[in-house]
């Protein structure tokens, strides 16, 4: 047994399905029309085919730069301990005020 609410939902879904189907069909028809019909030009414009240049020289391609070996920017065996405002900081660079001790 269906209630009036169920019938309304069924009718709404059927209408929505028909609308979506019609929109999809219209989009498909427009795409087919656009693919099959040549582009429309203005009446005063003529289309002239252009041939490629015959005396074109090939462009020179620059050689890629050689790949450099990776550089180690820090000294792996050296660590510096700096005390700044009562906090201990560790760095691979010397302390800015030379207050650090090398470890």
C-alpha positions as CSV (number, residue, x, y, z in Angstrom):
1,X,0.0,0.0,0.0
2,X,1.4,3.3,-1.1
3,X,0.7,6.6,0.6
4,X,0.4,10.0,-1.0
5,X,4.0,10.8,0.1
6,X,5.4,7.7,-1.6
7,X,3.6,8.6,-4.8
8,X,4.9,12.2,-4.7
9,X,8.5,10.9,-4.2
10,X,8.1,8.5,-7.1
11,X,6.7,11.2,-9.3
12,X,9.5,13.6,-8.3
13,X,12.2,11.0,-9.1
14,X,10.6,10.2,-12.5
15,X,10.4,13.9,-13.4
16,X,14.0,14.5,-12.2
17,X,15.1,11.5,-14.3
18,X,13.4,12.8,-17.4
19,X,14.9,16.3,-16.9
20,X,18.4,14.9,-16.5
21,X,18.0,12.6,-19.5
22,X,16.7,15.5,-21.6
23,X,19.7,17.7,-20.6
24,X,22.2,14.9,-21.4
25,X,20.5,14.3,-24.8
26,X,20.7,18.1,-25.5
27,X,24.4,18.2,-24.6
28,X,25.1,15.2,-26.8
29,X,23.2,16.7,-29.7
30,X,25.0,20.0,-29.3
31,X,28.4,18.3,-29.3
32,X,27.6,16.2,-32.4
33,X,26.4,19.4,-34.1
34,X,29.5,21.3,-33.2
35,X,31.8,18.4,-34.5
36,X,29.9,17.9,-37.7
37,X,29.3,21.5,-38.8
38,X,32.3,23.6,-39.9
39,X,32.9,26.8,-38.0
40,X,30.9,29.7,-39.1
41,X,33.0,32.8,-40.1
42,X,32.0,36.4,-40.6
43,X,30.9,37.3,-44.1
44,X,33.9,39.7,-44.7
45,X,36.6,37.2,-43.6
46,X,38.1,34.7,-46.0
47,X,40.1,31.6,-44.9
48,X,43.5,31.3,-46.5
49,X,45.6,28.2,-46.1
50,X,49.1,28.9,-44.9
51,X,52.0,26.7,-45.8
52,X,55.0,26.1,-43.5
53,X,58.2,28.0,-44.0
54,X,60.6,26.2,-46.3
55,X,63.8,28.0,-45.2
56,X,63.4,27.4,-41.5
57,X,66.6,26.4,-39.7
58,X,66.5,24.0,-36.8
59,X,66.9,25.5,-33.4
60,X,70.0,24.9,-31.4
61,X,69.4,23.0,-28.2
62,X,71.8,24.0,-25.4
63,X,73.7,21.2,-23.8
64,X,72.6,20.4,-20.3
65,X,74.9,21.5,-17.5
66,X,76.9,18.7,-15.9
67,X,75.4,17.4,-12.6
68,X,77.5,18.5,-9.7
69,X,78.4,16.1,-7.0
70,X,76.4,16.7,-3.8
71,X,78.1,19.1,-1.4
72,X,78.2,18.6,2.3
73,X,77.6,22.0,3.8
74,X,78.3,21.0,7.4
75,X,81.2,19.3,8.9
76,X,79.9,15.9,10.0
77,X,82.3,15.4,12.9
78,X,81.8,18.9,14.5
79,X,79.0,20.0,16.7
80,X,78.8,23.2,18.6
81,X,77.0,23.8,21.8
82,X,75.8,27.3,22.4
83,X,74.2,28.7,25.6
84,X,71.8,31.5,24.7
85,X,69.6,33.0,27.4
86,X,70.1,29.9,29.6
87,X,69.1,27.5,26.8
88,X,71.5,25.0,25.3
89,X,71.4,24.9,21.5
90,X,73.3,22.5,19.2
91,X,74.4,23.5,15.7
92,X,76.8,22.5,13.0
93,X,78.0,26.2,12.8
94,X,80.0,28.0,15.5
95,X,78.1,30.2,17.9
96,X,77.5,33.8,16.8
97,X,79.2,35.3,19.9
98,X,81.9,32.5,20.2
99,X,80.3,31.6,23.5
100,X,80.0,27.9,22.5
101,X,82.2,25.0,23.4
102,X,83.2,22.6,20.7
103,X,82.2,19.0,21.3
